[in-house]
Amino acid sequence: MAKIKIQKVRSTIKSPKVQKETMAALGLRKMNAIVEHEATPAILGMVEKVKHLVKVID
């Protein structure tokens, strides 16, 4: 499968608990952290839920 890189670009301080848990599940804890995941439907769905907090890098 294809790989995607996800970067945290906004803070989760005032985000709902569900979004904070999604970011932690993606492995994004610190600002500007970059993680690489397989582009599975589950991961893409998680990215869609927090798309205002992250940036997908090509």
C-alpha positions in Angstrom: 0.0 0.0 0.0 0.9 3.6 -0.3 2.4 5.5 2.6 1.4 8.9 3.7 3.2 11.4 6.0 1.1 13.4 8.4 2.4 16.5 10.2 0.7 18.1 13.3 0.3 21.9 12.5 -2.2 23.1 15.1 -2.6 22.6 18.8 -5.2 20.3 20.3 -5.7 22.4 23.5 -9.3 23.5 22.8 -10.2 20.4 20.7 -12.8 17.9 21.9 -11.5 14.8 23.7 -12.3 12.6 20.7 -10.0 14.6 18.5 -7.2 14.6 21.1 -7.5 10.8 21.3 -7.4 10.5 17.5 -4.2 12.6 17.3 -2.6 10.4 20.0 -3.7 7.3 18.1 -2.0 8.6 15.0 1.2 9.2 17.0 1.1 13.0 16.9 1.9 14.4 20.3 4.3 17.4 19.7 3.9 20.3 17.3 5.4 19.8 13.9 5.8 16.1 14.6 5.7 14.0 11.4 4.6 10.3 11.3 4.3 7.9 8.4 1.5 5.4 8.1 0.1 3.1 5.5 -2.8 4.7 3.6 -5.5 2.3 4.9 -9.1 3.3 5.1 -8.9 3.5 8.9 -6.0 5.8 8.9 -7.5 8.0 6.1 -10.7 8.2 8.1 -8.8 9.3 11.2 -7.0 12.0 9.2 -10.3 13.2 7.8 -11.6 13.7 11.3 -8.7 15.9 12.3 -7.9 17.5 8.9 -8.0 21.0 10.5 -5.1 20.1 12.8 -2.8 18.2 10.5 -1.2 18.5 7.1 -0.6 15.5 4.7 2.8 15.7 3.2 3.5 14.2 -0.2 
